[in-house]
Structure formats: C-alpha cells, structure tokens
Amino acid sequence: MTKKAEIVVVGGGPAGAAAAFTLGKNGVETILVDKKPKDKIGDKVCGDALSSMYPQKANEMIGLPLPNPETGELKEIINESILQGKSPTSKIILANQSTTVDRLEYGQALIREVEKFPHVEIIADSKLKQVIVEDNFITGVLIHHRDQGEIKIDCKLVIDASGSSGVVRSRLPESMLDKFPKKIPREEMIVAYREIIRTPEPHDYQKGMYLLYEPELKMPGYYWVFSRGKYEANIGLGWMIYDENRGTDIREVNRIIRERRFPNAEVLVSGGDQIPARLPLPSCVHNGFMATGDAAALANPLNGEGHGPALISGIKAAKIATEAVSNGDVSEENLWGYNTWIWENYGVEFSFGIAIVKFINKYGFDTFNWLMEKNIIQEDDIMTIVQDHSPDLNLVRRALRGWYRPNVLWSLRKVMKNISDIQEHARNYPEVDNFQQWFEKLQKLEDQSV
C-alpha cells in the first residue's frame, strides 16, 4: 500500500499532536503515525507536570485547546514548585504556578482535535521501519501497520516527534548525521520510574510539586511528589545514567521511599522511561527532516519538564514546515531558522540545569544543600534565571556568608560564568556555513570544569 502526504509526523505525543494540529489548521496534507493503539496515543510515563504558561502560549500561538478540568484533563492547579534539600531551610522555588494533567486524557483530547481536520490522517498501531532518502533528502517513510502490513508514505518532509528514542533520526543515513547524533548518549539521559498513587487520607503535598532529596538516590538525581488532587499524587524518582549508577533496581528504591512517605498507599499506575538531560540537539533539521520535543532533547535537565517545550516546539516546527513545503524548499538551509529559535529559547533556558548537574556531580549534593542553607543560592534564583536569562544574582556579596569554603564559592562563581557564556553562545546561533566552528566552541563551553 502506498499513501501520499506533504508532511509525515512520527509520534502522537504532545509535540506530534501540536505539530499535526498546526499543520491541520494551515491546510497541509498530513499523516500522523504512532505506534500505540489509537485510544492510547498520548499516554506516557511522566510526572504529569505541565507549567501553566506552556498551554496558554500554545493556545495563543495556534488555538491549541487548554487542558479541561471538567473532563479530567487538568488534575490540579499547583500553587508552588519546590526543590527541597535535606532540611526545611534548604529549598529553592522552581516556579510560581503550574498544573498537573492526566497525560492520556489530555493527549486524547488533542488527538480528537487533530482528527477534525479532513486533510490530516492518523495511522495508529504502526511502527516506523525505514526512512526513504534520495539525493540526501527524505522523500518518504516505510511503516508497518499491525493489521495492514507495510505501508509506504511518500512525502516532502518528516517531523520526528517520537520521543527521546528519536526513531526517525536513528534511521537516517550517515550522510545526514553530520550535525546531530544518531542516538543521544546514555550518559546524557535520566532513567526514571513513576507511580500514580491513591492515599487513604489526604496527603501532605496538596497543590504542590516537590523535588526532594532521599538518601537512597543516585546523584545527580531527585525524588518527586506532584499532587493530583486531595487523595492522589504522581510520585517517582530519576537519576543520570552514569556507569556508577547502573545496576541499581530503581523500582525497589521507589518502593522503599514510597512506603516511608506514603504508607498504605494504593498504586494505580506504574512504569519507567528515559528522559534527555542535556542542551538541545546542536541541530534539529536536515533536508526534509525536523526534530521536536524529546526527539530534539527539549526536556529541561534540572526538573525534567518536557511536556511544555514539546507543545511549543511542535507548533513552531509545523509553522516553519508549512512555509517550507509551500515554497517547495525543504532543504536544511531553508529550515535552519528553527534551530535559531530552539537555541535562543531552550539553549538559553537549559544552560542553568546543565551547570547545576555538573556542580553536584563534582561536589555532591551535601555541598549544594549547604549553599541553599547558607542562602548563597536563594529561593527564587532558578525562577529568576529562567525568566530573565541574564540576571545579576550578586553572588559575590552572598558568598561572604560562606567565606570559610572559598574553593566551593570560587567554583560556584565559575559555574555562573559558564552559564552566562553558554547563554551568550546560544543566542549567537550561526548560519549553516559557520555551524562547525560554533559547535566546537559549544563543546568547549560544556566541557569546562567547575
């Protein structure tokens, strides 16, 4: 069987659904492919967190529907998001207001909206087998449908929204892998395990999101508790997949912590997954190819937030793709503006998380906890950095409080300088011809020791 479309979107999660919705609104002939059954598209192991600014922005950009509390898509409006250390006095505010959502319900709501467009087709229960490339351009894909067998889809452009596995990217020929990796390296991923639980009594984390320290965790890592209502919570843990962290049974660690914090809780849903924890892919485009969401490594390395960036990047990718197919030019050069947008936004935002991971990896969580307790890193610093991107945190004045650990404070100042350098570099994303020089400098900035 052979089908035709202008654009194929691989993956129906938030990035893929947002991209397909945008393409539908723009009148682009689109086929959305997903490996799950149709009634399961959108379901994913995650923390269910969705910062409220993201769906609001997506709605403003293209009219993407907001999560609806009446249909169970929106579970709870969160009043505070906190990174909590070893004591009540060591904490950092990550955000003012956020939400928790039911990923499946919200994902299904988006898919129903996508289905309304007559020129958008959804093919579920289908796995990508091959990316068809001619003269270094993607010209189609070969998928395998559970019942119908192999289906060839001829197209002009493919949007990879398949999650951190990047199934499109990983099937590209070597000639198209000159600016981004075939697979995200294992050491740049977080392994995570989560459960949705119901408590017999109202839990202690009402309307809150907490990233917590637990002694059983591997570092860098965290334990999360995200409220989903009076008696429900999304709980879980994750840590970087370093060699020294391998071999630990993450489910068993989660069980130990759950039974300590939530005795007698009923486990409703459980599962594991992997999340990128790095800066965005150095390039997210090639001839007839775009990557978005987790497939472009657009999850915040500090808190794992990937749902919101997936929605926004899916919309942006689809808008640029619409113009490209309309103009008959889906070349890497013509799609390059998407890279600039990615790095001006998420390259800048993610730089702080990368630096903190490096700092904890060198000095351990005890030192980071000490910085919070001494008020050297203050409660709203992360929120300020995310919102401002170039804040004056006056660390020199604050560091006087901890003068008796000068090596740590000197390292902290280097970290902040490194953040600033990466942000400046991200804002100066190059044209195609100058990419290699820019990329080599990026690697040097990332490799700088704290």
MOSUL-V702170 format. One record per backbone hydrogen bond with DSSP energy under -1.0 kcal/mol. CO is the residue of the C=O (numbers start at 1). NH is the residue of the N-H. E is the energy in kcal/mol with one decimal. If there is no record, write none. Layout:
co: (CO & CO)
nh: (NH & NH)
e: (E & E)
//
This chain:
co: (1 & 3 & 6 & 6 & 7 & 8 & 9 & 10 & 13 & 14 & 15 & 16 & 17 & 18 & 19 & 20 & 21 & 22 & 23 & 24 & 29 & 29 & 30 & 31 & 32 & 33 & 34 & 36 & 37 & 40 & 48 & 51 & 52 & 53 & 54 & 55 & 56 & 57 & 58 & 58 & 59 & 68 & 68 & 73 & 76 & 78 & 80 & 81 & 81 & 82 & 83 & 87 & 90 & 92 & 95 & 98 & 99 & 100 & 100 & 102 & 103 & 104 & 105 & 106 & 107 & 108 & 109 & 110 & 111 & 114 & 117 & 119 & 121 & 123 & 125 & 127 & 130 & 132 & 132 & 134 & 137 & 139 & 140 & 141 & 142 & 142 & 143 & 144 & 145 & 149 & 151 & 152 & 153 & 154 & 157 & 158 & 159 & 160 & 163 & 166 & 168 & 169 & 173 & 174 & 185 & 186 & 188 & 189 & 190 & 191 & 192 & 193 & 194 & 195 & 196 & 196 & 197 & 198 & 205 & 207 & 207 & 208 & 209 & 210 & 211 & 212 & 214 & 220 & 222 & 223 & 224 & 225 & 226 & 230 & 231 & 232 & 233 & 234 & 235 & 236 & 237 & 238 & 239 & 240 & 242 & 243 & 248 & 249 & 250 & 251 & 252 & 253 & 254 & 255 & 256 & 257 & 258 & 262 & 266 & 269 & 271 & 273 & 275 & 284 & 286 & 287 & 288 & 289 & 290 & 292 & 293 & 293 & 294 & 296 & 300 & 305 & 306 & 307 & 308 & 309 & 310 & 311 & 312 & 313 & 314 & 315 & 316 & 317 & 318 & 319 & 320 & 321 & 322 & 323 & 324 & 330 & 331 & 335 & 336 & 337 & 338 & 339 & 340 & 341 & 342 & 342 & 343 & 345 & 346 & 350 & 351 & 352 & 353 & 354 & 355 & 356 & 357 & 358 & 359 & 360 & 364 & 365 & 366 & 367 & 368 & 369 & 370 & 371 & 371 & 372 & 378 & 379 & 380 & 381 & 382 & 383 & 384 & 385 & 394 & 395 & 398 & 399 & 400 & 402 & 405 & 406 & 407 & 408 & 409 & 410 & 411 & 412 & 413 & 414 & 415 & 416 & 417 & 418 & 419 & 420 & 421 & 422 & 423 & 431 & 432 & 434 & 435 & 436 & 437 & 438 & 439 & 440 & 441 & 442 & 443)
nh: (152 & 154 & 156 & 157 & 31 & 159 & 33 & 161 & 17 & 18 & 19 & 20 & 21 & 22 & 23 & 24 & 25 & 26 & 28 & 27 & 6 & 7 & 121 & 9 & 123 & 11 & 126 & 125 & 40 & 43 & 101 & 54 & 56 & 57 & 58 & 59 & 60 & 61 & 62 & 64 & 63 & 73 & 74 & 102 & 100 & 98 & 209 & 94 & 95 & 211 & 92 & 90 & 85 & 83 & 81 & 78 & 50 & 75 & 76 & 106 & 107 & 108 & 109 & 110 & 111 & 112 & 113 & 114 & 115 & 117 & 120 & 30 & 32 & 34 & 146 & 144 & 142 & 139 & 140 & 137 & 134 & 155 & 132 & 153 & 129 & 130 & 151 & 127 & 149 & 145 & 143 & 3 & 141 & 5 & 8 & 290 & 10 & 292 & 166 & 170 & 171 & 172 & 176 & 177 & 188 & 189 & 277 & 241 & 275 & 239 & 273 & 237 & 271 & 235 & 268 & 269 & 233 & 266 & 208 & 79 & 80 & 227 & 82 & 225 & 84 & 223 & 217 & 240 & 238 & 212 & 236 & 210 & 234 & 203 & 199 & 228 & 197 & 226 & 195 & 224 & 193 & 222 & 191 & 242 & 245 & 246 & 250 & 253 & 254 & 255 & 256 & 257 & 258 & 259 & 260 & 261 & 262 & 265 & 198 & 196 & 194 & 192 & 190 & 291 & 289 & 138 & 158 & 286 & 160 & 295 & 296 & 298 & 297 & 281 & 304 & 300 & 310 & 311 & 312 & 313 & 314 & 315 & 316 & 317 & 318 & 319 & 320 & 321 & 322 & 323 & 324 & 325 & 326 & 327 & 329 & 288 & 335 & 338 & 340 & 341 & 342 & 343 & 344 & 345 & 346 & 347 & 348 & 349 & 350 & 354 & 355 & 356 & 357 & 358 & 359 & 360 & 361 & 362 & 363 & 364 & 368 & 369 & 370 & 371 & 372 & 373 & 374 & 376 & 377 & 375 & 381 & 93 & 384 & 385 & 386 & 387 & 388 & 389 & 398 & 399 & 401 & 402 & 403 & 405 & 409 & 410 & 411 & 412 & 413 & 414 & 415 & 416 & 417 & 418 & 419 & 420 & 421 & 422 & 423 & 424 & 425 & 426 & 427 & 434 & 435 & 438 & 439 & 440 & 441 & 442 & 443 & 444 & 445 & 446 & 447)
e: (-2.8 & -2.8 & -2.1 & -1.2 & -1.9 & -2.8 & -3.0 & -2.3 & -3.3 & -2.1 & -2.2 & -2.9 & -2.6 & -2.1 & -2.7 & -2.5 & -2.4 & -1.7 & -2.6 & -1.3 & -1.4 & -1.9 & -2.5 & -2.7 & -3.2 & -3.5 & -2.3 & -2.6 & -2.2 & -2.1 & -2.5 & -1.8 & -1.4 & -2.1 & -2.7 & -2.3 & -1.9 & -2.4 & -2.1 & -1.2 & -1.5 & -1.7 & -1.3 & -2.4 & -2.2 & -1.5 & -2.3 & -2.9 & -1.0 & -3.0 & -2.2 & -1.6 & -3.6 & -3.1 & -1.5 & -3.0 & -2.5 & -2.5 & -1.6 & -2.9 & -2.5 & -2.9 & -1.9 & -2.0 & -2.1 & -2.3 & -1.6 & -2.3 & -2.3 & -1.6 & -1.7 & -2.3 & -3.3 & -2.1 & -2.2 & -2.5 & -2.9 & -2.8 & -1.1 & -1.6 & -2.8 & -2.1 & -2.7 & -2.9 & -2.9 & -2.0 & -2.7 & -2.0 & -1.7 & -3.3 & -2.7 & -3.1 & -2.0 & -2.3 & -2.2 & -1.9 & -2.6 & -2.3 & -1.7 & -2.9 & -1.4 & -1.4 & -2.2 & -1.8 & -2.0 & -1.8 & -3.0 & -2.4 & -2.5 & -1.7 & -2.2 & -2.2 & -1.6 & -3.0 & -3.3 & -1.3 & -1.8 & -3.0 & -1.6 & -2.6 & -1.0 & -2.4 & -2.9 & -2.2 & -3.2 & -2.3 & -1.7 & -2.0 & -2.0 & -4.2 & -1.8 & -2.3 & -3.2 & -1.6 & -2.7 & -2.4 & -2.7 & -2.8 & -3.3 & -3.0 & -2.3 & -2.0 & -2.3 & -1.8 & -1.4 & -1.2 & -1.1 & -2.0 & -2.2 & -2.1 & -2.2 & -2.1 & -3.0 & -2.6 & -1.2 & -2.8 & -3.8 & -1.6 & -2.5 & -2.4 & -2.7 & -2.9 & -3.2 & -2.2 & -2.1 & -1.8 & -2.4 & -1.9 & -3.5 & -1.2 & -1.9 & -1.3 & -1.8 & -2.1 & -2.5 & -2.6 & -1.7 & -1.9 & -2.1 & -2.6 & -2.2 & -1.8 & -2.4 & -2.9 & -2.0 & -2.2 & -2.2 & -2.6 & -2.5 & -1.7 & -2.0 & -2.6 & -1.9 & -1.9 & -2.4 & -2.8 & -1.6 & -2.0 & -1.4 & -2.1 & -2.6 & -2.5 & -2.2 & -1.3 & -2.2 & -1.3 & -1.0 & -2.1 & -2.5 & -2.0 & -2.0 & -2.3 & -2.2 & -2.0 & -2.3 & -2.7 & -2.3 & -1.4 & -2.8 & -2.4 & -1.3 & -3.1 & -1.9 & -1.9 & -1.6 & -2.5 & -2.4 & -2.0 & -1.5 & -1.3 & -1.7 & -3.6 & -2.5 & -2.7 & -2.6 & -2.2 & -2.9 & -2.3 & -1.6 & -2.8 & -2.2 & -1.8 & -1.0 & -2.1 & -1.8 & -2.7 & -1.9 & -2.4 & -2.2 & -1.9 & -2.3 & -2.4 & -2.1 & -2.6 & -2.5 & -2.1 & -2.4 & -2.5 & -2.6 & -2.4 & -2.3 & -2.7 & -2.0 & -1.1 & -1.7 & -1.8 & -3.1 & -2.4 & -1.7 & -2.1 & -2.3 & -1.6 & -2.2 & -2.5 & -1.8)
//
